[in-house]
Amino acid sequence: MHAKRIKQLPVVDEETGRVVGTLHQRDVLRVFTRPAADLERDVRAVLPDDGSFTVQVDAGVARIGGRVRRRSQAVALTEAVRAVEGVVDVACDVTYDDDDLIGVPPLL
């Protein structure tokens, strides 16, 4: 939308083919313009509340650090952070003691 200077797109009902609304560029981008402090708060809310994790947010990229017992826990934390509204990407620096996903390529 930005590259083509399109400010809005029609939303079409797939059954009737009728326009039911419009999607504005500002609506699409709003989720990515959240203040870093708000985003960091929401990221911390999905992490265990034991104080052992670090969180840094820059331009929508959340970097999380810490240590967990199993690799599957690190993967689950990464996916939970990725699902936070406004997170564009996750840089996971979470380490683990046991690889319980042997044979599965790293997702981190």
C-alpha positions in Angstrom: 0.0 0.0 0.0 2.8 2.4 0.9 4.8 1.7 -2.3 1.8 2.2 -4.5 0.5 5.2 -2.5 -2.8 3.4 -1.9 -4.5 4.9 1.1 -7.5 2.5 1.4 -8.8 -0.8 0.0 -12.3 -2.1 -0.3 -13.4 -4.9 1.9 -15.6 -7.2 -0.2 -18.2 -9.8 1.1 -17.0 -13.0 -0.6 -20.6 -14.4 -0.9 -22.3 -11.3 -2.4 -19.4 -9.5 -3.9 -20.6 -6.3 -2.4 -18.3 -3.7 -0.7 -18.9 -3.9 3.0 -16.3 -1.5 4.2 -12.8 -0.1 3.6 -9.4 -0.8 5.1 -7.4 2.3 5.6 -3.6 2.4 5.5 -3.5 3.9 9.0 -5.5 1.0 10.4 -3.0 -1.5 9.0 -0.1 0.4 10.4 -1.6 1.4 13.8 -0.6 -2.0 15.3 3.1 -1.4 14.4 3.2 2.1 15.9 2.6 1.1 19.5 4.9 2.8 22.0 7.8 0.6 23.0 6.9 0.8 26.7 3.4 -0.5 26.0 4.7 -3.3 23.8 7.4 -4.3 26.4 4.7 -4.4 29.1 2.6 -6.8 26.9 5.6 -8.9 26.1 6.5 -9.3 29.8 2.9 -10.3 30.5 3.2 -13.5 28.4 6.6 -14.4 30.0 6.8 -16.2 33.4 6.7 -13.6 36.2 9.8 -14.8 38.0 12.1 -12.0 36.9 14.5 -14.3 35.1 13.8 -12.9 31.6 15.1 -9.8 29.9 13.0 -7.9 27.4 14.1 -5.2 25.0 11.9 -3.7 22.3 13.1 -1.6 19.4 11.0 -0.8 16.3 8.5 -3.6 17.1 11.3 -6.2 17.4 11.2 -7.9 20.8 14.5 -9.4 22.1 14.0 -11.8 24.9 16.7 -13.4 27.0 16.8 -15.9 29.9 17.1 -19.5 30.6 14.6 -22.4 30.6 14.9 -26.1 31.3 13.8 -27.4 27.9 14.1 -26.2 24.3 10.4 -26.7 23.8 9.8 -24.1 26.5 12.0 -21.6 24.6 10.1 -22.2 21.4 6.8 -21.8 23.2 7.9 -18.5 24.7 9.1 -17.2 21.3 5.7 -18.1 19.8 3.8 -16.4 22.7 5.8 -13.2 22.2 5.4 -13.3 18.5 1.6 -13.4 19.0 1.6 -10.1 21.0 -0.1 -7.4 19.0 2.4 -5.0 17.6 5.4 -7.4 17.7 7.0 -7.4 14.2 9.6 -10.0 15.0 11.2 -11.8 17.9 14.9 -12.2 18.6 15.2 -15.1 21.0 18.3 -15.2 23.2 16.7 -17.8 25.6 19.0 -20.7 26.3 17.9 -24.1 27.5 19.5 -27.0 29.4 17.8 -30.0 27.7 17.0 -30.4 24.1 13.7 -32.3 24.1 13.2 -31.6 20.4 16.1 -33.7 19.2 15.9 -34.1 15.4 13.7 -31.0 15.0 15.6 -28.1 13.3 15.9 -25.0 15.5 13.1 -22.5 15.2 14.9 -19.8 17.1 
